């Protein structure tokens, strides 16, 4: 019995491997993007009331009347959830500032500049991602919008 020479069809083999690798890369990029967006959406806590109501309605098979009652309760808790998120971000920001202060002495002058630039970019991205205001233009502590303050990531 004579076996066909696999190298005879090397172009097809390379094309198939290339197609597989392209699918792998595209799938990975899409998955990372989708997971990243889901994480940001969850951490932002905006829409917490809506998501909580929707999820519990589906999982518990609530009646329309129960769903309305749950929505009313979740809406009442939304500002407190946002305040807790903001307080947590502020505490993290304070911790991160202490961490940065301990790192500074071990860096060279060039590394210090690079580290400062890196932190600035991270802070801007964090504030943009989570729709936070910078400390210089944040509303007074009496503001009740649930979005005051911003940590250094």
C-alpha positions as CSV (number, residue, x, y, z in Angstrom):
1,X,0.0,0.0,0.0
2,X,1.4,3.4,-1.0
3,X,0.9,6.4,1.3
4,X,0.5,9.9,-0.2
5,X,3.4,12.3,0.4
6,X,2.2,14.8,2.9
7,X,4.7,17.4,1.7
8,X,3.0,17.3,-1.7
9,X,0.2,19.4,-0.3
10,X,2.4,21.8,1.9
11,X,0.6,24.9,0.7
12,X,-2.8,23.6,1.9
13,X,-1.2,22.5,5.2
14,X,0.4,26.0,5.8
15,X,-2.9,27.7,4.9
16,X,-4.8,25.5,7.4
17,X,-2.3,26.2,10.1
18,X,-2.4,29.9,9.3
19,X,-6.1,29.9,9.4
20,X,-6.2,28.1,12.7
21,X,-3.7,30.6,14.2
22,X,-5.6,33.6,12.8
23,X,-8.8,32.3,14.5
24,X,-7.0,31.7,17.7
25,X,-5.6,35.2,17.8
26,X,-9.0,36.8,16.8
27,X,-10.9,34.7,19.3
28,X,-8.4,35.6,22.1
29,X,-8.6,39.3,21.3
30,X,-12.4,39.2,21.3
31,X,-12.6,37.2,24.5
32,X,-10.2,39.6,26.3
33,X,-12.1,42.6,25.1
34,X,-15.5,41.1,26.2
35,X,-14.2,40.0,29.6
36,X,-12.5,43.4,30.1
37,X,-15.8,45.3,29.4
38,X,-17.7,43.0,31.7
39,X,-15.2,43.6,34.5
40,X,-15.4,47.4,34.0
41,X,-19.2,47.3,33.9
42,X,-19.3,45.3,37.1
43,X,-16.8,47.4,39.0
44,X,-18.3,50.7,37.9
45,X,-21.5,49.7,39.8
46,X,-23.4,52.1,37.6
47,X,-26.6,50.2,36.7
48,X,-26.2,48.0,39.7
49,X,-29.9,48.4,40.5
50,X,-31.0,47.5,37.0
51,X,-28.6,44.5,36.8
52,X,-29.6,43.2,40.2
53,X,-33.3,43.5,39.4
54,X,-32.8,41.7,36.0
55,X,-30.7,38.9,37.5
56,X,-32.9,38.2,40.4
57,X,-36.0,38.4,38.2
58,X,-34.6,35.7,35.9
59,X,-33.2,33.5,38.7
60,X,-36.2,33.6,41.0
61,X,-38.8,33.9,38.3
62,X,-40.4,36.9,39.9
63,X,-43.9,38.1,39.0
64,X,-44.2,41.6,37.4
65,X,-45.4,42.9,40.8
66,X,-42.4,41.4,42.6
67,X,-40.1,42.8,40.0
68,X,-41.4,46.3,40.5
69,X,-41.1,46.0,44.2
70,X,-37.5,44.7,43.9
71,X,-36.7,47.5,41.5
72,X,-37.9,50.1,44.0
73,X,-35.8,48.5,46.7
74,X,-32.7,48.2,44.5
75,X,-33.1,51.8,43.4
76,X,-33.1,53.0,47.0
77,X,-29.8,51.1,47.6
78,X,-28.1,52.3,44.4
79,X,-26.7,55.6,46.0
80,X,-25.3,53.6,48.9
81,X,-23.7,51.1,46.6
82,X,-22.1,53.9,44.7
83,X,-20.9,55.6,47.8
84,X,-19.3,52.3,49.0
85,X,-17.6,51.9,45.7
86,X,-16.2,55.4,45.9
87,X,-15.1,55.0,49.4
88,X,-13.3,51.7,48.5
89,X,-11.6,53.5,45.5
90,X,-10.5,56.3,47.8
91,X,-9.0,53.8,50.3
92,X,-7.3,52.0,47.5
93,X,-5.9,55.3,46.2
94,X,-4.5,56.1,49.7
95,X,-2.9,52.7,49.8
96,X,-1.4,53.1,46.4
97,X,0.0,56.5,47.2
98,X,1.8,54.9,50.3
99,X,3.1,52.1,48.0
100,X,4.4,54.6,45.5
101,X,6.1,56.6,48.3
102,X,8.0,53.5,49.4
103,X,9.1,52.8,45.8
104,X,10.4,56.3,45.1
105,X,13.7,56.0,47.1
106,X,14.8,52.9,45.2
107,X,14.5,54.4,41.7
108,X,17.0,56.3,39.7
109,X,16.2,59.8,38.6
110,X,15.3,58.6,35.1
111,X,13.1,55.8,36.6
112,X,11.4,58.3,38.9
113,X,10.4,60.4,35.8
114,X,9.2,57.3,34.0
115,X,7.3,56.0,37.1
116,X,5.6,59.4,37.5
117,X,4.5,59.4,33.8
118,X,3.3,55.8,34.2
119,X,1.3,56.7,37.2
120,X,-0.2,59.7,35.5
121,X,-1.4,57.6,32.5
122,X,-2.8,54.9,34.9
123,X,-4.7,57.5,36.9
124,X,-6.2,59.1,33.8
125,X,-7.2,55.7,32.3
126,X,-8.7,54.7,35.7
127,X,-10.6,57.9,36.0
128,X,-11.9,57.7,32.4
129,X,-12.8,54.0,32.7
130,X,-14.7,54.4,35.9
131,X,-16.0,57.9,35.1
132,X,-14.4,59.5,38.2
133,X,-13.5,63.1,38.7
134,X,-9.9,64.2,39.4
135,X,-9.3,65.5,43.0
136,X,-8.8,69.0,41.7
137,X,-12.3,69.3,40.2
138,X,-14.3,66.9,42.4
139,X,-17.5,68.2,43.9
140,X,-17.6,69.1,47.6
141,X,-18.1,66.2,50.1
142,X,-21.7,67.3,50.5
143,X,-22.5,66.4,46.9
144,X,-24.8,63.4,46.8
145,X,-24.2,62.3,43.2
146,X,-22.3,59.2,44.3
147,X,-19.4,59.9,42.0
148,X,-17.2,62.3,44.0
149,X,-13.5,61.7,44.5
150,X,-10.9,59.7,42.6
151,X,-8.2,57.3,43.7
152,X,-4.8,56.9,42.2
153,X,-4.9,53.4,40.7
